[in-house]
Amino acid sequence: FNDDLVSANPEVRAVPLVYSDECIILGSDGLWDGLPYQEAVDMVLARRARQGGSVEGAANELVETSIARNILDNVTAIVVGLTMST
């Protein structure tokens, strides 16, 4: 191989949080290869609604869904639940 297998240049976005934001989803490119952004958001919010506001297990669900779609890249996810206080 002459090419780097791992990129040292991450894709980074700075987005201001607003009061209505409920979570942050961080994922490797493999996650997003198998899962459109909005579908990931919908999955996390549905889990949060079922679990009384908790996002526990949401990252695992995202990873398993992406892998089930035959993604061959590494798949990593972190989900952070947000609670805004007044």
Backbone hydrogen bonds, N-H to C=O, Kabsch-Sander energy under -0.5 kcal/mol:
donor,donor_aa,acceptor,acceptor_aa,energy
12,V,10,P,-0.6
15,V,13,R,-0.6
21,D,18,V,-2.1
24,I,80,V,-2.2
26,L,24,I,-0.5
26,L,78,I,-3.0
28,S,76,T,-2.2
30,G,74,N,-0.5
31,L,28,S,-0.9
32,W,28,S,-1.5
33,D,29,D,-1.6
34,G,30,G,-1.0
34,G,31,L,-0.8
35,L,31,L,-0.8
40,A,36,P,-2.1
41,V,37,Y,-2.3
42,D,38,Q,-2.7
43,M,39,E,-2.3
44,V,40,A,-2.3
45,L,41,V,-2.7
46,A,42,D,-2.1
47,R,43,M,-2.2
48,R,44,V,-2.7
49,A,45,L,-2.1
50,R,46,A,-2.1
51,Q,47,R,-1.8
52,G,49,A,-0.9
53,G,48,R,-3.4
54,S,51,Q,-1.1
58,A,55,V,-2.5
61,E,57,G,-2.0
62,L,58,A,-2.3
63,V,59,A,-2.5
64,E,60,N,-2.8
65,T,61,E,-2.1
66,S,62,L,-2.3
67,I,63,V,-2.7
68,A,64,E,-2.1
69,R,65,T,-0.6
69,R,66,S,-1.0
70,N,67,I,-1.7
71,I,66,S,-0.9
78,I,26,L,-2.6
80,V,24,I,-2.7
81,G,79,V,-0.5
82,L,22,E,-2.9
